[in-house]
């Protein structure tokens, strides 16, 4: 018997009400803050490496995870975000650097508040539940959503 595992992402449109809009904006801002801070710290460290004759500084999850822990201690407002969304930020940054070094893609850029596309991603570690037409997030709470007709809760 062969078991095929398929990981599928699900895009949904959320409809937050009242204070939920503030919570989502907080998560978006925190993700942007972490991205920009980690990118800045990497650039500073990379310039030190260049000054001492090294040509490449490897990005890895251990380094960025440690940096994220230090950031959370320094900035208490990061504790208001879903932890998996902040972890996803450094995973995305590692992917951006890997593409830059291996495939010749552009150097990762700082995130801007004025960019039209403001988003954050949450990893589902079996802690997000769907109840009818609502998604229940651990720190955010219940939010109404809509998605494509192909997705049906069984």
Secondary structure as UniProt FT lines:
FT   STRAND          13..15
FT   HELIX           19..51
FT   TURN            52..53
FT   HELIX           61..74
FT   HELIX           76..80
FT   HELIX           83..103
FT   TURN            113..114
FT   STRAND          129..131
FT   TURN            132..133
FT   STRAND          134..137
FT   TURN            138..140
FT   STRAND          141..146
FT   TURN            149..150
//
